Amino acid sequence: MKLYISEGNPHCLKVLAAVEVTKVQCDVQCVNHEERVVPFPRPALPALLLPSGGHLFSSNAICQYFFETSGQKPSTLISQWLEWESTELQPALLWALHMAVLQGKATEASKSLQGALSYLDQCLSKGTTPYLTGEAISVVDVVLWGALHPFLSDPSLALGECKSVQAWFERLAGEKACQAAAQRVLQGKGLEALKSFMQRQPAGQRRDAQSYGSNPSESEEGDRVVSEEEMESAALTWSRGLTACPEATERQHPIALPYVNNVPHLGNIIGCVLSADVFARYGRLRGWNVLYICDKYHAVHADIYRWFQVDFDYFGRTTTQKIAQNIFWRLHERGFLLEDTVEQLRCEGCQRFLADRFVEGVCPHCSYPDARGDQCDKCGRLINAVELKNPTCKVCAKTPIIRTSKHLFLDLPKLESQLEQWLDKSIGTGHWTANAKQITRSWLRDGLKPRCITRDLKWGTPVPHPDFADKVFYVWFDAPIGYLSITANYTDQWEKWWKNPEQVELYNFMAKDNVPFHSVVFPCSLLGAQDNYTLVNHLIATEYLNYEDTKFSKSRGVGVFGDMAKDTGIPSDVWRFYLLYVRPESQDSAFSWADMALKNNSELLNNLGNFINRWVVGDDPRGGGGYL
């Protein structure tokens, strides 16, 4: 076995002490915080390479492994203490360490731990043994000693009159195994040794003193209890699956597709795919006739979404041209299209006009240096590629030149009054997230401008007008119409979904940068076509999910992408849980490897796992009297 640790990492205190106490033969190697020692991106240290070739990188799991290898048997009491340490103590410790180490607020950090120490002191004072679970040092003692050592060993921190805790801690601190572990990790520097490590960690949560060791609160008065009949109905609905098309007496709930033009990263997955998948499952259990559709960019998307257990009803393509071209002609016949000459960026090195996603530059509005050719990710404003400062071709890195070309525009100002009437009704009766409403209203406040719907490209849906035969539709005119096209590929009765607004409710899930295309451009296209199309009733938009302290970037290799998540060996259910846990509903949030490990250990393994274990075992200690 080989154990990897790093200096200044408080989690390494307990595992080093566990090695020394149990005397398990193990090669200990000290590496830096960022060194990759296991076959996963950005793993957490410590990490233990097992004889089987597998890895453990939860400090508590490593400690348990050492003690059980040495012959200590697990017990209910040990499990309860380890659960308390990971779910109650660790979040508060992380917050206290941030206060003490990074902000120099020792007094505030000390106060935040009083509740935990008081609870621990009460348990020790009531016990009749020198250690937490018996007469000998157990894994619980080592884990709690390692967690509390940075604070209890620092004389500058006033941690109250917890005499039983102090006696227990001094007893362990006198052990040569613990002394050796503290010296190797902290190098005699105390809290200062943790600074480099803590700068890379998310802040924990401050806990009230009353919350430690308290009994689970009873259900609030008025909480609704699901009846057995409702559970049986949900199970029956799940077993029936999806009906092929809407019945006249039902309300239907189509859920629209994500749009990702590359390997999806975790932000793409939570923003549209996973959020919509959870809602689709909920709708099916409610007995709704749900249609959840997705565009298939290429095979890697299918593999990734299948691994994430995303249950699409149909996984198709948006390349059906007939419906998009029909909507185009209806807009043209009703006078909602304009012709104009526009300036475009052309790369002489690539000998082609550049699609928006193939050009980057400085945003003309907020000076963000990596704005795309159609939108700035920082300020969220839509832009024309020629407005970018210092534009660069993403293919060859050369500076493109400006050329003129004749194009077709959707006359948004002419449709503005219809759009406002529809928005008032949809927002008033449906569920639109706050950011979706704000972004949409900002567009209307500034006044709508004609929007170009054609491009000088070789691929895409051809424009059927003879004067524009060398053009294709702009992706954000064509792609949302793909919702209709995919449904038409799924069933020849697609109009019962998309020309049936009285019986169908449409839900869209997306990140906030795609809101204007779904709340303004696409609805205007359907309103102008005047063909009784189903328009969005509920628009659910997330903020951005960042990666650690920066943005996801495929070109820069920053972040975790769907194929990488699959290769980590971490089950997809864990990824689904954590992404939903940190879903950026009202503000930007961040994916963090350390926080993912913490939430997995505290919420899934300890809280949910312990709940299921108790439910299955019931009152029979032999495990034979369960309820499931």
N, C-alpha and C positions, 0 to 999 in steps of 0.2 A: 504494500500500500504506500501511496505517496500523498502527503498532506501539503497543500499550498497555502501559505499565509502571507500577510503583508504587515509591515510595521505601521503602527498608528491606526490599525483597524480594530475597534473594540470587540468585534465579533470573533476575532482570532484569540482573544484572551481565554474564552471558555474552552475552545477546542484544544489549545495547547495544554491547558490545565488537565483536560480530560485524558490526553495522551499520557501525561506524566502520572496521574493518579491511577489509571488502569494498567499502566505499563504494557500497553499493546505495542507490538513492534511496528513502527511506522517511520518512513523516511520523511522528514519535515524540510520543506524547501521554502525559503523566503523570497518573494517576488514583489515587483512594484504593483500599485493599485490597478493599473490599466493593462497589465500583461495578460495575454490570452492563454490560459492553461487548460481549458476544456473546449470541446468543439462546438461552442455556442458563441454568438456575438455578445460582447459586453457582459461576461458572466460575473457573478458576485463572488468575492472571496470571503471566507475560506472555501476551498474546494478539496474534496477527497477523492483520489483515484482508487477505486476498489480493485481487488484481485480479478474480478470478473471483467474488468474493462469499463464498467459503469462509473458514474460520478455522483457524489453528493455535494451540494453547495448550499445547504441550509445548516447553519452552525448548530442548531439544536439537534437536527437529524444526525449530524456527524458525532456529536457528543453521545447521543443515544446509541449509535452504532458501536462506539468504543466501549461503553459500559456493558452493553449486552454481549459483545464479543468476549469481555472479561468474565462474564458469568452472572452479572446482575440481571435479575428478572424484572420485566416491566410490571407495573401495577397500576391500579386505578388512581391511587394517590399521586404517583409520579405523573401520570397523564394529566391530571387536574392542575398540578403545579406548572407543568410545561405549557399548558393551555393559557393559564393566567399570565405567565411571563411573556408569551408572544402576543396575546390579544389585549392585555391591560398595561403591562409594564413597558414593553418595547416602544409602542407609539409615544408614550409620555417621555421615555428616555431620549428618543430621537429629538423631540421638541426641546427638552431640557439641554441636551448637548449642543443644539444649535444656539440656544440662548447663551450658554456659558462659554462655549468655544469660539463661536463666530461673532457674537454680539457683545460679549463681555458682561452679560447681565446675570451674574452669579446668584444674586438674591432672588430674582424672578425664577431662575432655574431651580433653585432649592425649594421654593414654595410649591412649584409644580409637582414635586416628588413626595411631598408630605403625605398625601393620601395613600400612595403605594407603600411607603415605609411604615406608616401607622398600621395598615392592614397586615403587612408582613410581621411587624412587631407583636401584634395581637396573637397571631397564629403561633409564633415562636414562644411567647410567654405562656400560652395555654398548653404547650406540648411538654412531654416528660423525657424527651430524648435530646441529645446535643445537636442533632442535625434535623433537617426538615422532614425526612421520611424514616428516620430510624437512628440506630446507634453508630452507623458507619456513613461515610460520605457517599452520597448518591449523585446521579446525574443532575438532579434538581439543584443540589447545593452548588455544584460546579457552574451550572448555567446561570443561576441567580448571582453567584459571586462574580462571574465574569461580566454580567450585565451591569452590576452596581459598583464594581471596583473603581471606575474613574471618578465617581462622586464620593463614595465612602472613604476613599484613601486620600482625598484632598482636604487638608485642614482648613482651607479658606472658605469652604462651603458649610454653612450652618444648616444641618439636616435634622434638628430637633432632638428631643430626649427619647430616642428609641433604644433603650438599653439592651433589650433582648437581641435586636438586630445588630447592635454594635458588638456584643459578645460573640454572636454567631459569626460575624464577619471577621473579627480578630482571630477566632479559632481557625478559620479557613486560611486567612492571610499568613498564619504561622506555618502552614504546610509548605515544604520546599517546592512541591509541584506548582503551587499557585505563585510563589515568589519567582520561580524561574519563568513562568509564563508572562507575568507582569513586566519583568525586566526585558524580556525579548521583544515584546510588543510595544511597550511604552518607553523603553530606553531611559528610564528615570526622569522623564520630562513631564509626567502627569498629563493633565488635560491638553497642554500645548502640543503633545505628540499627536493628538487626534485631528488637528486643524486641517491638514491636507486631505484626510479622508472625508471629514464632515463637509468640506466644500463641494463634494461630489454627490451628497446625499439630499433627498427631499426632507423637508421639515416634517416632524411628526405632529401629533395632536395633543393639545393641552387637555388634561383630564381633571374634572372636579374631584375633590377629595372624597365626596360621598359616593362616587361611582365605583371605587375599588372594593371588590369582594361583595358587592351588594347582590341581593337576590334578583332574579329577573322580574321586571315589573309586570304586573298583571295587565291583561288587555284593557284598554280604555273602554269606559262605558259607551255603548253605542257601536262598537266595532261589529261589523257584519260577519257572521259565521256562514261559510259555504255549506249548504246542505248536501246530504248523500245523493239526493236526486240530481242536483246540479253537477256534482262530480261525475255521476254516471252518464249524464247527458253530454258532458264535455268529452268523456272517454269514447262515447259512441260517435260523436261528431268527428273526433280524430281518426277513428277506425274507418269511417266512410270515405275520407279523402275529399278531393275537390270535384265538384260537378263541372261539366264541360262548358256550360254557358248559363247565363242568368235565367231564372224562371220569372214569370210575369209578376208573381206575388212577392218577390224577394227584393231586398236592397243589396246591391253588389259593391264590392270594395276592391277595385284594381289598385295595385301598388306599383309605381313606375320604376324603371330601371336606373342603375347607376351609369355614369359615363366616365370611363377611365381609359386613357389612350396609351397606357403602359402597364407594367407590372404593378398591381395595386399595393400601396403601402398601408400601414395600420390606420392612418388617418382616413384614407379612402374607404377602408373596410368598415370602420365604425360610423363614418359620416352617412353612408347610404346603405351599404349592403347588409351589415349586421343589424343596424337599427330597424331596417325594413323587415328583415327576417324574423326578428323577435315580435314585431307587430303582426306580421302575417300569421305566425303561430298562435298568437293571442286571438286573432280574428277567427281562425279555424275552430279554436276551442269554444268560441262564442257561438259557433254555428253559422257564421257569415260565409257567403260564397266569395272567397278571396282568390284573386288572380295576381300572382307575384311574378313579374317578368324581368328579364335581364338581357342586356346586349352582350354577345360573345365576341370580345375583341380578338382573341386567338386562344389556342389550346391551353396556355398556361393559366388563363382566367378560370377555365372550367376545372382544372386540377386544384387550384387554390381554393375556390369557393366550395368545391366538393369536400376538401379536407377540413374546411371551417364549418362543415355541416350546414351550409346555407341551402334551404329548401325552396329553390325556385320551382314555380309551376311550369315555366317554359324558359329555356335558355337559348335565345335565338339571335338573329342579326337584324340590324336596322337598314339593310341594303335593299329592301323591297321598294322600288322606285315609284310604282303606280300611285300610291296614296299621296306621297309628297308632291308629285307632279300635278295631281288633281287639285290639291289645295293651292298650289301655285297658280294654276289657271283660274280658279275661282277668285283669288285675290286680284289677279290681273284684270279679269272681266269686270270687277266691281270698283276698279279705280284705286286700289290700295297699294299699287306698286309704282315706283318712280324710276326714271333712268337718269344717270348722272355720271360724269367722269371723275374718277378718284385717283389719288396718288397711292401707289403701293411700293413695297420694298422688293427689289429684285437682287438676287445674288448672282453676280457675274461668274464667280468661281463655280457655283453649282449649276449655272445656266437655267435658272427658274425663278418664278415669283415664290416668295416664302410664305408658307402657311404660318398662322399666328404663333403656333407653338414652336416653330423653328427659328424664332428671333427673340432676343432678349436685349434689354437696355435699361436706362435709367428712367424711372417713372416721371412724367412731366408734372405731376401733381404733388407728390410727396418726396421725390428724389430717391425712392427705394432703388438700389442698384440692380436688382434681378427681376424687374418687372417683365411679364410676358408680352407677346405681341397683341393680346386682346384684353388683358386685365392685369391690374397690380394686386398681388397677394397681400400687400401690407395695408393699403388704404381702401382696397376693394372696388375702386372705380374702373369702369370699362374705358379702354383707350383704343385708338387706332394705332397700328404699328408704326406709321410714319411720324407719330407724335413722340416716340421714344427718343431720348437723348442717347447718343453713342450706341446706336443699335449694332448688334453683332449676330451673324448667322451662326446658329448652334451646330450646324453640320460641318462647316469648314472654318469657322471663326473669323471669316473676313467681314469687312464692313459692306453692307448692301447699299445699293443706290436707289433713288426714288424714280419710278416710272409711272406714267399715267395710263389708265385703262377705263373703258366704259363698263358700268355695272348697273345692277338692279337693286333698288332699295325698298324695304317695307316702310310704308308711310305711317309711322307710329303717331305723329301729331294728328292725322286724320282719324285715327282710331282711339284717341285719348279719352274722349267723353264716354265711349262704350266701355273702355277698360275701367274707368273710374266707377261707373255704375256697377259693373260686375264685381270689382274688388270690394266695394262697400258691402255687397251681399255676401260674398264668399268669406271675407274676414269676419263679418258680423255673425255668421251662422256656423262657420267651421273653426278648426283649430289651426291657427298660424302661430308659429313661435315668434317671440318678440323681435328677434333679429330679422326674420323674414318680413315682418310688417315694416320695420324701420327701413330696411334696404329698399323695399318697394316704394314706400312713401317718399324716400329721398329722390328716387328717379322722377316721380311725378312732380315733386316740388321744384326740381330744376328744369322741368319742361322736357317732354319727349322729343327726340331728334330722329330723323329717318335713319334706318339701320340697314347697312349693306347686307344682302343675303346671297351674294354670288362671289366666287373666287376664281382666279386664274390658276387652276391646278389640273393635274392629269387624272387624279382619282377622286371619286365621290359620285354623288347622284347628278347626272347630266341635267342642265337646264333645258327644258323642252322648247323654249322660244327660239325660232330660227335665227334671230339677230344675236343670240348669245349661245350659239351651239358649241362654242369652244370653252364655255364656263361650266362650273359645277356649283351646287348649292353650298353655301357656308354651313359648317358643321352644326352651328347652334340654331340654324333654321331647320335643317334636315333631321338631326339626331332626336329631338323630342317627338317629331312626327313618327320616329321609329317605334315609339310606344304602340302606336296604332298598327304599324307594319308587323311588329312581332306578334301582336295579338291575332292579326289576320293570318299569319303563318300557323298559329296555334289552333285557330278555329275559323271556319268559314262564316260563323255568326258573330264576327268581331264587332259589327255595328251595334249589337245589343249591349256591348260594353262602352263603345266610344261615341255613339249617337243616341244616348239614352240618359240624359242628365237628370231626369225625374226619378230614376230608379238606381242610379249608380253614384257612388261616392268615390272620388279619386284622391288617393294619398300620394304625395311625393316626399321622398326622403333624400337629403343632400347636405353637403357642406355649404356654408353661407356664400361662397364665391359663385355658386351656380344659381342663386336665387333669382337674379334679374332675368335670366333666360326662361325661367319657369313661371315667373309672376308677371312678366311684361311681354317679352318677345313671343313666346309660344302662345299664350292666351290671345294676343292680338292677331296672330296668324289664324287661329281657329275662329275668333269673333269675326274677322274680316271675310272668312270663307262662307259664313252664313249658312251652315249646314247642320245646325243643331248638335254640335259636338259637345262631348262631356269635358268640362273644365275642372281644374283642380279645386277640391273643396277644403283640403287640409294640407298645408305646406310646412313640413317639419325640417328645420335647418339647424345644423350644429355649428358651433364655433370651430376653431382649428385645434387639432391634436398635434402637439409638437413632439419632438424626440429629445428627451432629456432637456437640455437648455437651448436647443436650436430647432430649425425647421427640417422636416423630411426633405431629402433631395436625392432622386435617383441618379442624376448626372454626377453628383458629388459623392455618391456612396454613403450618404448620411441617413441613418434610420433603419427600421426593420420592415422588410417587404414581405408580402404573402408567402413567397417561396422560401424565404429565409426562416420565417416562423415555423414552417413545416419541417425544416431541417434541424431545428433545435432539439427535437425529441420531446419537447413539452407538449402534452396532449392539447388538442384543439379546444376542448372544453375549458381549460385553464385560460387560454387566450381569449375565448369568448367572454368568460367571466370578467377578466381584468379590463378588457376594452370597454365593456358595458359599465364597469365600476368607475372608470375615469372618463366616461363619455362627456365631451365638452358641451354641455347643454346650454349654459348661460354665459360662459366665459371660456377662453382658451385653457386647455389642460395639457399635461405632458405625460408621455409614456416614460417610465423609469424602470430600469432593470431591478434596482434595489427595492423600489416600491412594489413591483410585481411580485418579487419573492416574499416580501412582507405580507402582502394581501393574500397570497396563496397560502402561506403558512397560518396566518391568523384567521382569515375569513373562511377559506375552503377547508383546509385540513383540520383546523381546530374547531371552529364554530359549527360549520355545516357537517364536517366529518364526525365530530363528536355527537352532534344531534342525531345523525342517522344511526350511529353505533348504539346509542342509548335507546333509540326507538326500536331497532331490530332486536336488541338483547332484552329489553324490557326489564322486568324485575328478577329475571332468572340469571344469577351470576355465571351459570354454565353456558349461557348463550342459547338456551333452548326454549325460552318463553317469550319470543319476540312477537311483534305486532304486524310485521310485514310478511 
